[in-house]
Amino acid sequence: MTIKQNKWWQSAVLYQIYPRSFQDTTGTGVGDLRGIINRLDYLNTLGINAIWLSPVYKSPNDDNGYDISDYEDIMDEFGTMADMDELIAEAKKRDIRIIMDLVVNHTSDEHAWFIEAKKGKDNPYRDFYIWRDPVNGEAPNDLESTFSGSAWEFDEASGQYYLHLFSKKQPDLNWENETVRQKVNEMMNFWLEKGVGGFRMDVIDLVGKIPDQKITGNGPKLHDYLKEMNQATFGNYDVMTVGETWGATPEIAKLYSNPEREELSMVFQFEHVGLDEQAGKQKWDLKKLEMEELKQVLSKWQTSLGNEGWNSLFWNNHDLPRIVSRWGNDKEYRVESAKAFAILLHMMKGTPYIYQGEEIGMTNYPISTIDEVEDIESVNMYHDRLSQGYSKEEIIKSINTKGRDNARTPMQWDTSLNAGFTTGKPWLHVNPNYTEINVEIALEDKNSIFYTYQKLIQLRKDNPLVIWGEYELQETVANIFSYIREYEGKKWLVVANLSDEKQKYSSDATIKDILIENMPTPNDLKETELLPWQAFVVEI
């Protein structure tokens, strides 16, 4: 039994836009809000219900907008608040909601609060952040930043350290301070009153941290803070909220998303994302993906939330490499493997997210030297690992596999210069394959990846089974991922061969109807052979 709240976001499909890389209208080489407005009809054709917008607030851009200096203003290169208001209004005309990226674990060190806080220990804003005295002349403890190095930065003027779990230009807010929480709530209401459709909450699982005990994720007060926020802000509106929660288990996810607890609509969990990493190491320490593990993890999240939580479904986002390059085959089976991953994910229970360019099968862009890298996380890791004795080759290999720039190369619109993204010099290199992979070509080809995504979105809109149906994993050979969805007497069988080889497959099911396929489905499933990356959904 699934939670049947019948909320709009339970049947919605979201599309994530990384504004810097979506569409530039001014020739600066950086995407902007006007560019998004100009492309709303394209997204409407795709069929999505909401856009998750990566941060567009004022920011010095140390971490591409995830370092905010003013929550109630727009970054100059993206446009103005008038543009933002127009985007919300124009999207609404097309029944598309705008989901803001809420970054409240930290601010920029150029935020007015931090500028005040640095003025001295008696400043009223000092306690908005987390300050500690040195211990034996050193940092307070050995907490590390996600972006390498210590999470403590020494402030000469006051002789104290401040905490930053990310870049030193991203000081962590002190959520134990009630005024901080109040200010955050006021800012959220500012956006809710503008008519946004909700919030994606950046690293929200860190706001309950207790740094002195080295607790960062899932601190003891975290859920109290979220309940308080819900009551003071989005709980009063018909909006959706999704928390970015890297360490979530199904049990933890229920705490966030059980409707009776009145916290969030859903969370992003990342258990499947780490399956090609060596256990207990960093994301850069790679291992081969075991298909059995992928099946078990995704299936666990399909069944274990039951009626006490809601799931989000994704392969890609602005922090992750492109799925078709990562676990698919972006060479000879690019189209087939991109469609197979789409079919597999979109027929599951939960709210699917499409990351810009995923719907046309955009790929990773391998680099050969660190000079080509923009991403602060990759650059810091490169220097960190060089000093530890890793070879340049192995570090570059890790960046090409897992680096965040892979997802951030500009959107490929057409065959014109810079893929139609900008008339200027793009802020990040355009993938040279844009002449073969772009929106214009995809829209002209009725068999393109784009139309597979469009059809999957329509199937979700037309069939309650996709939203509410039970899920059951099927026993198959390792490289075939197959499951059944069942609801009110209807049964759908989903089958995908996730490999470059033919695979033997057999099922006693009789096909009533073919709902979607990426190549012709066999008439009889009794003893058959699936072609590389073959995927289909049939009613049985």
Stockholm file with secondary structure:
# STOCKHOLM 1.0

chainA/1-540         MTIKQNKWWQSAVLYQIYPRSFQDTTGTGVGDLRGIINRLDYLNTLGINAIWLSPVYKSPNDDNGYDISDYEDIMDEFGTMADMDELIAEAKKRDIRIIMDLVVNHTSDEHAWFIEAKKGKDNPYRDFYIWRDPVNGEAPNDLESTFSGSAWEFDEASGQYYLHLFSKKQPDLNWENETVRQKVNEMMNFWLEKGVGGFRMDVIDLVGKIPDQKITGNGPKLHDYLKEMNQATFGNYDVMTVGETWGATPEIAKLYSNPEREELSMVFQFEHVGLDEQAGKQKWDLKKLEMEELKQVLSKWQTSLGNEGWNSLFWNNHDLPRIVSRWGNDKEYRVESAKAFAILLHMMKGTPYIYQGEEIGMTNYPISTIDEVEDIESVNMYHDRLSQGYSKEEIIKSINTKGRDNARTPMQWDTSLNAGFTTGKPWLHVNPNYTEINVEIALEDKNSIFYTYQKLIQLRKDNPLVIWGEYELQETVANIFSYIREYEGKKWLVVANLSDEKQKYSSDATIKDILIENMPTPNDLKETELLPWQAFVVEI
#=GR chainA/1-540 SS CCCCCCCGGGSCCEEEECGGGTCCSSSSSSCCHHHHHHTHHHHHHHTCSEEEECCCEECCCTTTTSSCSEEEEECGGGCCHHHHHHHHHHHHHTTCEEEEEECCSBCCTTSHHHHHHTTCTTSTTGGGBCEECCBTTBCSSCCBCTTSSBSEEEETTTTEEEECSSCTTSCBBCTTSHHHHHHHHHHHHHHHHTTCCEEEETTGGGTTCBGGGTBCSSCTTHHHHHHHHHHHTGGGSSCEEEEECTTCCHHHHHHHHCGGGCSCSEEECCTGGGGGBCTTSCTTSBCCCCHHHHHHHHHHHHHTTTTSCCBEECSCCTTSCCHHHHTSCSSTTHHHHHHHHHHHHHTSSSEEEEETTGGGTCCCCCCSSGGGCCCHHHHHHHHHHHHTTCCHHHHHHHHHHHCTHHHHSCCCCCSSGGGGSCSSCCSSCCCGGGGTSCHHHHHHCTTSHHHHHHHHHHHHHHCHHHHHCEEEECCCCTTEEEEEEEETTEEEEEEEECSSSCEEECCCCCCSEEEEESSCCCSCCSSEEECTTCEEEEEC
#=GC SS_cons         CCCCCCCGGGSCCEEEECGGGTCCSSSSSSCCHHHHHHTHHHHHHHTCSEEEECCCEECCCTTTTSSCSEEEEECGGGCCHHHHHHHHHHHHHTTCEEEEEECCSBCCTTSHHHHHHTTCTTSTTGGGBCEECCBTTBCSSCCBCTTSSBSEEEETTTTEEEECSSCTTSCBBCTTSHHHHHHHHHHHHHHHHTTCCEEEETTGGGTTCBGGGTBCSSCTTHHHHHHHHHHHTGGGSSCEEEEECTTCCHHHHHHHHCGGGCSCSEEECCTGGGGGBCTTSCTTSBCCCCHHHHHHHHHHHHHTTTTSCCBEECSCCTTSCCHHHHTSCSSTTHHHHHHHHHHHHHTSSSEEEEETTGGGTCCCCCCSSGGGCCCHHHHHHHHHHHHTTCCHHHHHHHHHHHCTHHHHSCCCCCSSGGGGSCSSCCSSCCCGGGGTSCHHHHHHCTTSHHHHHHHHHHHHHHCHHHHHCEEEECCCCTTEEEEEEEETTEEEEEEEECSSSCEEECCCCCCSEEEEESSCCCSCCSSEEECTTCEEEEEC
//
